[in-house]
Each structure stands twice: as C-alpha cells, then as structure tokens.
C-alpha cells in the first residue's frame, strides 16, 4: 500500500536539517526545520502549509529567508511552530527588511506563528505582508497530550528537549491509511479517477453512510453519477496510519531519551540526528548532540520500524559508511533473526530509503559535495 506521507531529507545526511513531507495525491506539504532549502524548487515551497522548527540555530532557521523570498507576492498562509522565543526570532527576521511598498501587492502573505514554552503553554501571533508584517496577537493556549496540530488527514505531536536551549522533536501520524482495491472497482464496473481521492477523504473525515460520492472519469464530465458512501466501503481497506518522527539537536540525557521514546514509540520511520561517531562521545556530550550509538539505541528502545540517521558532522565527510554501520549495529543490538532483522534493516534500506508500504523510495540526497555542506560551530 502506498503511504499518504512521503518524506525527503532536503540536504541529505550531512547538510542543514530540513525534512520535506509531501502528501500523496494532494499539492500540500509540511517541513520539519528550516535549514538551507535552496534545493527545494519554488513549486515545492509554494505547497508548504505547516513548518515546524526545532530551534533557531542558524543551520535550522537560515531557510526562512528563502521561504519569504519565494512567497512574497503570492496569496499564501504559512503556519509556523517553534520553541519559546520563536515569535521574536520570526519578528526580527521579517523586520530585517523594509516593507514600504506593500500597498502595491494584490496578494497577501500571512505567517501564523505559534511558540511553545517549557510548560507547554502556547502563544500565537500573525504577521501579514499588507500590514508590513506588524505583529498581531491571536491568542494563547496549551498543548494537550503533546498534540501541536490536529485535523484530517494527520496530526503532529511534539516533545520539548534540551540542547542547552529548548529544542522541539516532532512526530506526524496519519489518521488512517486508506487503500483502494482496483479489482473490486472492476467488479463494480467503476472507473479509476480523481473521484477516488474524494472517497478516501470521506473515510478520513468520517463521513456518514449516506454521504454522496460523485463518480466519474472527471468531476465535470457527463458520466458523473452519485453513489452513497456505504455502497463503496467494500472497495477500501482501512489500516492504522503511518507515523514519521523527527529528532535533532539534543543532548544525550536520561530525561531527553525518555521524552524522545515517548514521542516516537512504534514509529514507522524515525529521522534522528547522529552528529558524532561513538569514538567522539566526549565531544558529542560537550556540544549537546547524539552519537551514532545513542541514535541507534533510542530507535531500538522505542520500537521503531526503520531509522534514518542524519545531521552527520562534516568532520565525517567521506566516512558515511562507518557512521551508518555504527547506527545500524546499535539499532540491531540484542535482536537476532526474524522480525528483528527486518527492523534493523541494512545500510542500503533502513538508512538510505524511506518507508513506502512494502516498497522503498529514495529518501534525500546524500551525494552533495563537501563544499555544499554547511559546517556549524556546534559540530
């Protein structure tokens, strides 16, 4: 079955953190972290609706300027989420530019920014291009059960971690996964077409049995007919939704490990930083990052299906295989044969490809040259 969520590491394992997740059949996307996003085409950037930022170190937030530059002049709303102080960081980014000509724009660009503090209280404001990005208060609230964003077709949860500054980890989960049996469509003499998207949406939105589904090769063709939702349920298989987790820039402490495991438990795919090799564990501790072994151990203890290590320090350029092997060994430790071997995977499946049902699709681009990688003071 093809998953609804399709993730890609924008800059591979060594570049700035940015995880782009597209939604199948829909021209929508979300982004975890805003590192360098010049590799994303304007078309992909324009699909973004939600951007979740772990913290505002330069390698996680430099991409905001690219986001802004591409979207100015377009009718667009972007929802941004980050840790305490995030609103001020966005404010200062926006007010680093002069907006005295905004009255000439026909379209409005709106950033709705939510920050989450240490007690999980939230504050939300709005910045509008047509108001020269003046800050407009929207309200306050509180994160309940870790859920930052909820609504069909997915929800996003967060955990607050420590990196000598607050750093957020995230997990996104489909409400359900819906698969269409083409053989059953054939039996009912029903065509394959865009109407199937609406059928899947009816499941996700929990529509009643009498909800009408418009069926046709195209929504505007003369062959369109309506059938009650209840009569089409047997062409569908509904299973638990896919879960993808994202963890980066975190000190290896017991409190952080517990928080991460609680967030990412049983994820289908875990993207997790492995900034330093195990031989440099002292350096990792000094700079509040995870080692390869720590990343693998966390994935194993959380019972995740696949693990994708990333955010490798540039000091290991040319030594990617060693880093992957260390993560893999820790992830597979104390697991032997059967399902354990599948969970641990190999460097060619678990670490260079993303989950795609029973198949695998390329994830990220780890072939970027060392000149294209961004070194940071913390790594």
RODO-2510 file (C-alpha; in nm, 4 decimals, decimal comma):
residues 379
     n   res          X          Y          Z
     1     x     0,0000     0,0000     0,0000
     2     x     0,1268     0,3449    -0,0869
     3     x     0,1594     0,5722     0,2184
     4     x    -0,0022     0,9148     0,2305
     5     x     0,3124     1,0853     0,3624
     6     x     0,6319     1,0954     0,1552
     7     x     0,9378     1,2369     0,3380
     8     x     1,2657     1,3600     0,1851
     9     x     1,5794     1,4867     0,3575
    10     x     1,6346     1,8040     0,1571
    11     x     2,0107     1,8155     0,2160
    12     x     2,0953     1,4516     0,2728
    13     x     2,2726     1,3279     0,5835
    14     x     2,5403     1,5976     0,6056
    15     x     2,3616     1,9187     0,5102
    16     x     2,1369     2,1536     0,7047
    17     x     1,8372     1,9805     0,8666
    18     x     1,5166     2,0096     0,6641
    19     x     1,2672     1,7254     0,6207
    20     x     1,0140     1,7894     0,3435
    21     x     0,6990     1,5758     0,3619
    22     x     0,4587     1,5698     0,0691
    23     x     0,1046     1,4370     0,0903
    24     x     0,0076     1,1803    -0,1721
    25     x    -0,2433     1,2983    -0,4367
    26     x    -0,2555     1,6469    -0,2854
    27     x    -0,0469     1,9526    -0,3643
    28     x     0,0316     2,0147     0,0018
    29     x     0,3441     1,9709     0,2103
    30     x     0,4925     2,0288     0,5536
    31     x     0,8504     2,0912     0,6608
    32     x     1,0407     1,9924     0,9725
    33     x     1,3157     2,2508     1,0256
    34     x     1,4179     2,5402     0,8060
    35     x     1,7838     2,4861     0,7273
    36     x     1,9130     2,5663     0,3790
    37     x     1,6202     2,4988     0,1428
    38     x     1,7700     2,6270    -0,1827
    39     x     1,7455     2,2685    -0,3126
    40     x     1,3648     2,2949    -0,2964
    41     x     1,2038     2,4299    -0,6110
    42     x     0,9685     2,7289    -0,5811
    43     x     0,6845     2,4930    -0,6724
    44     x     0,7596     2,2711    -0,3726
    45     x     0,7981     2,5699    -0,1403
    46     x     0,4601     2,7039    -0,2541
    47     x     0,2984     2,3754    -0,1461
    48     x     0,4013     2,4258     0,2163
    49     x     0,1273     2,4842     0,4719
    50     x     0,2941     2,3987     0,8033
    51     x     0,6584     2,4462     0,9081
    52     x     0,7803     2,3024     1,2402
    53     x     1,1137     2,4383     1,3649
    54     x     1,3109     2,2553     1,6350
    55     x     1,5082     2,5672     1,7392
    56     x     1,6639     2,8707     1,5756
    57     x     2,0317     2,7859     1,5460
    58     x     2,1419     2,9103     1,2049
    59     x     2,1545     2,5674     1,0387
    60     x     1,7893     2,5099     1,1360
    61     x     1,6469     2,8525     1,0504
    62     x     1,8537     3,0101     0,7709
    63     x     1,5965     2,8873     0,5188
    64     x     1,3310     3,1296     0,6430
    65     x     1,4705     3,3980     0,4135
    66     x     1,4329     3,1684     0,1107
    67     x     1,0779     3,0825     0,2176
    68     x     0,9941     3,4505     0,2483
    69     x     1,1537     3,5451    -0,0841
    70     x     0,9650     3,2791    -0,2797
    71     x     0,6260     3,3530    -0,1228
    72     x     0,6187     3,7354    -0,1222
    73     x     0,3690     3,8432    -0,3864
    74     x     0,1584     3,5257    -0,3582
    75     x    -0,1675     3,4691    -0,1736
    76     x    -0,0489     3,2292     0,0932
    77     x    -0,0748     3,1395     0,4621
    78     x     0,2041     2,9522     0,6374
    79     x     0,1674     2,8132     0,9899
    80     x     0,4979     2,8198     1,1782
    81     x     0,5685     2,6428     1,5083
    82     x     0,8740     2,6663     1,7318
    83     x     1,0008     2,6801     2,0914
    84     x     0,9857     2,9676     2,3389
    85     x     1,1183     3,2904     2,1870
    86     x     1,0305     3,1778     1,8344
    87     x     0,7903     3,4649     1,7716
    88     x     1,0652     3,7187     1,8404
    89     x     1,3006     3,5382     1,6029
    90     x     1,0429     3,5473     1,3219
    91     x     0,9647     3,9108     1,4012
    92     x     1,3291     4,0132     1,3713
    93     x     1,3737     3,8136     1,0511
    94     x     1,0792     3,9936     0,8918
    95     x     1,1823     4,3357     1,0158
    96     x     1,5315     4,2963     0,8786
    97     x     1,3711     4,4179     0,5541
    98     x     1,1814     4,7349     0,4615
    99     x     0,8189     4,6956     0,3509
   100     x     0,7205     5,0457     0,2449
   101     x     0,5823     4,9293    -0,0941
   102     x     0,3469     4,6585     0,0332
   103     x     0,0392     4,8583    -0,0725
   104     x     0,1258     4,7697    -0,4340
   105     x     0,0797     4,3957    -0,3741
   106     x    -0,2556     4,2467    -0,4709
   107     x    -0,1923     3,9285    -0,2716
   108     x    -0,1317     3,8904     0,0992
   109     x     0,1272     3,6645     0,2593
   110     x     0,0395     3,5624     0,6149
   111     x     0,2570     3,3892     0,8727
   112     x     0,0702     3,2462     1,1716
   113     x     0,3386     3,1801     1,4323
   114     x     0,2971     2,9660     1,7440
   115     x     0,5624     2,9261     2,0121
   116     x     0,5615     2,6560     2,2795
   117     x     0,7196     2,7272     2,6173
   118     x     0,8660     2,4920     2,8784
   119     x     0,5283     2,4417     3,0483
   120     x     0,3690     2,3605     2,7079
   121     x     0,1727     2,6848     2,7055
   122     x     0,1421     2,8418     2,3624
   123     x     0,1229     3,1937     2,2231
   124     x     0,0131     3,2640     1,8660
   125     x     0,0513     3,5791     1,6574
   126     x     0,0053     3,6760     1,2944
   127     x     0,2326     3,8680     1,0578
   128     x     0,0718     3,9969     0,7351
   129     x     0,2560     4,1383     0,4369
   130     x    -0,0137     4,4021     0,3773
   131     x     0,0361     4,5237     0,7345
   132     x     0,4138     4,5450     0,6773
   133     x     0,4409     4,2338     0,8961
   134     x     0,3330     4,4144     1,2122
   135     x     0,2745     4,1663     1,4938
   136     x    -0,0950     4,0916     1,5576
   137     x    -0,1877     3,8879     1,8638
   138     x    -0,4207     3,5927     1,8018
   139     x    -0,4317     3,4188     2,1383
   140     x    -0,2811     3,1705     2,3783
   141     x    -0,3427     2,8098     2,4689
   142     x    -0,1857     2,4926     2,5940
   143     x    -0,0545     2,1768     2,4304
   144     x    -0,2682     1,8788     2,5361
   145     x    -0,1187     1,5297     2,5156
   146     x     0,1667     1,6742     2,3158
   147     x    -0,0521     1,7490     2,0112
   148     x     0,0552     2,0655     1,8295
   149     x    -0,1651     2,0358     1,5227
   150     x    -0,4658     1,8083     1,4828
   151     x    -0,7081     1,7583     1,1975
   152     x    -0,7520     1,5449     0,8923
   153     x    -0,5570     1,3938     0,7411
   154     x    -0,2808     1,3948     1,0048
   155     x    -0,1778     1,5204     1,3458
   156     x     0,1590     1,6468     1,4675
   157     x     0,2860     1,5939     1,8230
   158     x     0,5905     1,7488     1,9872
   159     x     0,8256     1,6891     2,2793
   160     x     1,0376     1,9582     2,4396
   161     x     1,4040     1,8568     2,4643
   162     x     1,7253     2,0147     2,5949
   163     x     2,0134     2,1276     2,3728
   164     x     2,1376     2,3975     2,6088
   165     x     1,8400     2,5758     2,4584
   166     x     1,4878     2,4404     2,4155
   167     x     1,4654     2,2137     2,1107
   168     x     1,1488     2,0503     1,9819
   169     x     1,1169     1,6996     1,8385
   170     x     0,8134     1,6133     1,6271
   171     x     0,6063     1,3164     1,5144
   172     x     0,3455     1,3183     1,2396
   173     x     0,0806     1,0475     1,2105
   174     x    -0,1897     0,9802     0,9547
   175     x    -0,5365     0,9430     1,0980
   176     x    -0,5789     0,6214     0,8956
   177     x    -0,4321     0,4712     0,5816
   178     x    -0,6842     0,4034     0,3049
   179     x    -0,6128     0,1667     0,0173
   180     x    -0,8365     0,1102    -0,2878
   181     x    -0,8787    -0,2403    -0,4339
   182     x    -0,8756    -0,1899    -0,8109
   183     x    -1,0017    -0,5445    -0,8641
   184     x    -1,3163    -0,4592    -0,6692
   185     x    -1,3639    -0,1425    -0,8735
   186     x    -1,3526    -0,3595    -1,1846
   187     x    -1,6111    -0,5965    -1,0401
   188     x    -1,8436    -0,2996    -0,9785
   189     x    -1,7624    -0,1522    -1,3215
   190     x    -1,6344     0,1658    -1,1609
   191     x    -1,3592     0,3763    -1,3237
   192     x    -1,0283     0,4811    -1,1739
   193     x    -1,0182     0,8586    -1,1474
   194     x    -0,9964     1,1711    -0,9296
   195     x    -1,3178     1,0708    -0,7518
   196     x    -1,1178     0,8131    -0,5541
   197     x    -0,9440     1,0987    -0,3766
   198     x    -1,2825     1,2180    -0,2514
   199     x    -1,3710     0,8645    -0,1482
   200     x    -1,0557     0,8421     0,0638
   201     x    -1,1265     1,1851     0,2083
   202     x    -1,4724     1,0641     0,3141
   203     x    -1,3060     0,7932     0,5228
   204     x    -1,0573     1,0340     0,6789
   205     x    -1,3326     1,2866     0,7550
   206     x    -1,5571     1,0110     0,8978
   207     x    -1,8486     1,0954     0,6678
   208     x    -2,1864     0,9216     0,7287
   209     x    -2,3011     0,6254     0,5175
   210     x    -2,5458     0,8372     0,3161
   211     x    -2,2797     1,0876     0,2121
   212     x    -2,2904     1,1085    -0,1708
   213     x    -1,9742     1,0218    -0,3644
   214     x    -1,9607     1,1697    -0,7155
   215     x    -1,8130     0,9121    -0,9534
   216     x    -1,6752     0,9796    -1,2997
   217     x    -1,3584     0,9875    -1,5059
   218     x    -1,3509     1,3630    -1,4436
   219     x    -1,5656     1,5659    -1,1974
   220     x    -1,7206     1,7757    -1,4793
   221     x    -1,7872     1,5053    -1,7400
   222     x    -2,1394     1,3987    -1,8349
   223     x    -2,0894     1,0469    -1,6979
   224     x    -2,0797     1,1639    -1,3350
   225     x    -2,3161     0,9807    -1,1001
   226     x    -2,3626     0,9690    -0,7231
   227     x    -2,3446     0,6613    -0,5020
   228     x    -2,3879     0,6597    -0,1214
   229     x    -2,0635     0,6187     0,0689
   230     x    -2,1907     0,2974     0,2372
   231     x    -2,2095     0,1183    -0,1000
   232     x    -1,8406     0,1827    -0,1668
   233     x    -1,6860     0,0798     0,1623
   234     x    -1,6072    -0,2697     0,0361
   235     x    -1,3632    -0,1351    -0,2250
   236     x    -1,1485     0,0068     0,0565
   237     x    -0,9087    -0,1303     0,3131
   238     x    -0,8540     0,0936     0,6150
   239     x    -0,5462     0,0367     0,8331
   240     x    -0,3648     0,2374     1,1033
   241     x    -0,1910     0,5424     0,9614
   242     x     0,1797     0,5873     0,9015
   243     x     0,3898     0,7553     1,1725
   244     x     0,7079     0,9521     1,0979
   245     x     0,9222     1,1048     1,3738
   246     x     1,1907     1,3729     1,3597
   247     x     1,4536     1,4297     1,6307
   248     x     1,7566     1,6563     1,6064
   249     x     1,9974     1,8624     1,8180
   250     x     1,9532     1,7069     2,1583
   251     x     2,1843     1,6243     2,4476
   252     x     2,2117     1,2573     2,5429
   253     x     2,0481     1,2725     2,8851
   254     x     1,8081     1,0333     3,0560
   255     x     1,5326     1,2959     3,0512
   256     x     1,5777     1,3583     2,6792
   257     x     1,5829     0,9874     2,5994
   258     x     1,2601     0,9284     2,7917
   259     x     1,0895     1,2197     2,6170
   260     x     1,2063     1,1058     2,2722
   261     x     1,0987     0,7452     2,3269
   262     x     0,7566     0,8582     2,4448
   263     x     0,7127     1,0691     2,1316
   264     x     0,8472     0,8314     1,8656
   265     x     0,7236     0,4999     2,0112
   266     x     0,6484     0,2462     1,7353
   267     x     0,7087     0,4954     1,4539
   268     x     0,7287     0,3517     1,1041
   269     x     1,0206     0,5811     1,0314
   270     x     1,2472     0,7753     1,2664
   271     x     1,4691     1,0540     1,1382
   272     x     1,7216     1,1115     1,4158
   273     x     2,0446     1,3036     1,4390
   274     x     2,3699     1,1109     1,4796
   275     x     2,6075     1,4037     1,4780
   276     x     2,9162     1,2280     1,6159
   277     x     3,0789     0,8866     1,5918
   278     x     3,0912     0,6842     1,9124
   279     x     3,4672     0,7430     1,9388
   280     x     3,3860     1,1145     1,9758
   281     x     3,1283     1,0653     2,2522
   282     x     3,3030     1,3181     2,4774
   283     x     3,2784     1,5807     2,2051
   284     x     2,9122     1,4942     2,1499
   285     x     2,8423     1,5457     2,5200
   286     x     3,0295     1,8759     2,5207
   287     x     2,8235     2,0026     2,2269
   288     x     2,4905     1,8521     2,3369
   289     x     2,4417     1,6167     2,0414
   290     x     2,3740     1,2447     1,9982
   291     x     2,6292     0,9900     1,8842
   292     x     2,5647     0,7188     1,6280
   293     x     2,5281     0,4602     1,9036
   294     x     2,2873     0,6754     2,1059
   295     x     2,0689     0,7279     1,7975
   296     x     2,0552     0,3543     1,7292
   297     x     1,9805     0,2696     2,0905
   298     x     1,6939     0,5202     2,1084
   299     x     1,5418     0,3816     1,7901
   300     x     1,5642     0,0266     1,9223
   301     x     1,4208     0,1109     2,2638
   302     x     1,1327     0,2992     2,1028
   303     x     1,0467     0,0002     1,8834
   304     x     1,0580     0,1986     1,5588
   305     x     1,0350     0,0082     1,2322
   306     x     1,3009     0,1993     1,0367
   307     x     1,5634     0,4549     1,1290
   308     x     1,7139     0,7322     0,9156
   309     x     2,0204     0,8908     1,0792
   310     x     2,1158     1,2388     0,9595
   311     x     2,2854     1,5644     1,0668
   312     x     2,6277     1,3974     1,0485
   313     x     2,9068     1,6383     1,1353
   314     x     3,1078     1,7494     0,8272
   315     x     3,4158     1,6121     1,0046
   316     x     3,2975     1,2667     0,8850
   317     x     3,2713     1,3598     0,5172
   318     x     3,3782     1,0561     0,3178
   319     x     3,3154     0,8277     0,6161
   320     x     2,9390     0,7888     0,5845
   321     x     2,9508     0,4095     0,5724
   322     x     3,1204     0,3931     0,9116
   323     x     2,8591     0,6235     1,0628
   324     x     2,5743     0,4166     0,9196
   325     x     2,7294     0,0934     1,0413
   326     x     2,7576     0,2272     1,3961
   327     x     2,3922     0,3329     1,3991
   328     x     2,2847     0,0033     1,2471
   329     x     2,4821    -0,2027     1,4982
   330     x     2,3266    -0,0198     1,7934
   331     x     1,9794    -0,0387     1,6403
   332     x     2,0117    -0,4130     1,5783
   333     x     2,1775    -0,4996     1,9112
   334     x     2,0159    -0,7855     2,1015
   335     x     1,7935    -0,8559     1,8017
   336     x     1,8541    -1,1768     1,6127
   337     x     1,6730    -1,3135     1,3107
   338     x     1,3081    -1,2872     1,2094
   339     x     1,1274    -0,9582     1,2574
   340     x     1,4243    -0,8151     1,4458
   341     x     1,6442    -0,8409     1,1411
   342     x     1,3766    -0,6627     0,9364
   343     x     1,3518    -0,3810     1,1881
   344     x     1,7272    -0,3331     1,1988
   345     x     1,7489    -0,3320     0,8213
   346     x     2,0695    -0,2712     0,6292
   347     x     2,2558     0,0408     0,5293
   348     x     2,1026     0,0185     0,1814
   349     x     1,7437     0,0004     0,3036
   350     x     1,6976     0,1324     0,6539
   351     x     1,9323     0,4263     0,6159
   352     x     1,9154     0,5422     0,2557
   353     x     1,5494     0,4845     0,1751
   354     x     1,2170     0,5813     0,3268
   355     x     0,9283     0,3559     0,4124
   356     x     0,6795     0,3257     0,1272
   357     x     0,4432     0,0493     0,2311
   358     x     0,6001    -0,2781     0,1247
   359     x     0,8341    -0,0977    -0,1127
   360     x     1,1002     0,1658    -0,0626
   361     x     1,1541     0,5001    -0,2329
   362     x     1,4709     0,7146    -0,2338
   363     x     1,4981     0,9474     0,0633
   364     x     1,7196     1,2538     0,0490
   365     x     2,0359     1,3092    -0,1446
   366     x     2,3494     1,2063     0,0362
   367     x     2,5721     1,2750    -0,2627
   368     x     2,6091     1,6505    -0,2135
   369     x     2,9672     1,7687    -0,2312
   370     x     3,1512     1,8694     0,0834
   371     x     3,1584     2,2260    -0,0489
   372     x     2,7783     2,2305    -0,0427
   373     x     2,7604     2,1173     0,3189
   374     x     2,7206     2,3685     0,5945
   375     x     2,9509     2,3350     0,8950
   376     x     2,8311     2,4795     1,2235
   377     x     3,0154     2,5781     1,5371
   378     x     2,8331     2,3106     1,7391
   379     x     2,9544     2,0223     1,5237
***
